[in-house]
Amino acid sequence: MDTILSIAGVSKTYGSGTVALSPIDLDISKGEIFALLGPNGAGKTTLISIICGIVTPSSGTVTVMGHDAIRDYRATRRSIGLVPQELSVDMFETVLATVKFSRRLFGKSGHDGYIEEILRDLSLWDKRDAKIRELSGGMKRRVLIAKALSHEPEVLFLDEPTAGVDVSLRRDMWKLIHKLRDKGVTIILTTHYIEEAEEMADRVGVIANGKLMLVERKAELMKRLGKRQMHIVLSEPLNAVPAELGEWDVALEEDGAKLRYTFNAEDEHIPALLARLGELGIGFKDLETERSSLEDIFVDLVSAPGAPA
């Protein structure tokens, strides 16, 4: 796929000596949804701010659709829509006027049909004449998304887009993001909500303490690092794990009523384990399996030895 955003050696060190970002290299393909995962203070917002021209990098280059983000700022910014964490709107202006004004800021003529489509997609059309200050927190965040989309950008940055909104509103936004991607918009999402990345992303980047720890396709990441567990419901409880099962990572649960086996996604030893249970006369009446979530993987990554301190 064509690269729409290229980040090469980008770092940020403030005058105080604080290193906000270590050198980062990253390419984003046209039409993908990329999730940048990390805890608060990890460097997610700093990186987005550099790409959008809000913060000047200490080193490195950013190219958006072939335009250098520093030397050709105007062309770059026209290609980008940004939904910031903080509300940045005139609270006494109406929803419709706010979105139209944002469109005109980028030199776009009035396009009432397009503006109406955006507002309807965001369930804001019925609120178009309401003043921003009259809206709920979730509706105000929808207005931020409408503003970011008003000039028809090809790259959309969502910086913690669903922070502080309820679950139903969050899922509505997920649907909108998928719809935008279907229209060809490239979406870069920063979040510390693991379920958000797991629901939407094609690829996941994990950032901690200003360092990009890994970038991988979501499915491949979960296959490579995700753990699975099989719970074997025993016919009769065991007092202890038999020594003959020592080659498997097994443990007893629920007062010996269940045997838990932890394995990776490519494990080929399950048949051997079940056969060994039969040889030992250990009967079972049910099997239950579960896999790690992206949250489990994230926690393991940032807490592993050698992770950025």
Secondary structure, DSSP 8 states (H G I E B T S, - for coil): --EEEEEEEEEEE-TTS-EEEEEEEEEEETT-EEEEE--TTSSHHHHHHHHTTSS--SEEEEEETTEETTTTHHHHHHTEEEE-SS--S-TTSBHHHHHHHHHHHTT----HHHHHHHHHHTT-GGGTTSBGGGS-HHHHHHHHHHHHHTT--SEEEEESTTTT--HHHHHHHHHHHHHHHHTT-EEEEEES-HHHHHHH-SEEEEEETTEEEEEEEHHHHHHHH-EEEEEEEESS--SS--GGGTTS-EEEETTTTEEEEEEETT---HHHHHHHHHHTT--EEEEEEEE--HHHHHHHHHHSTTS--
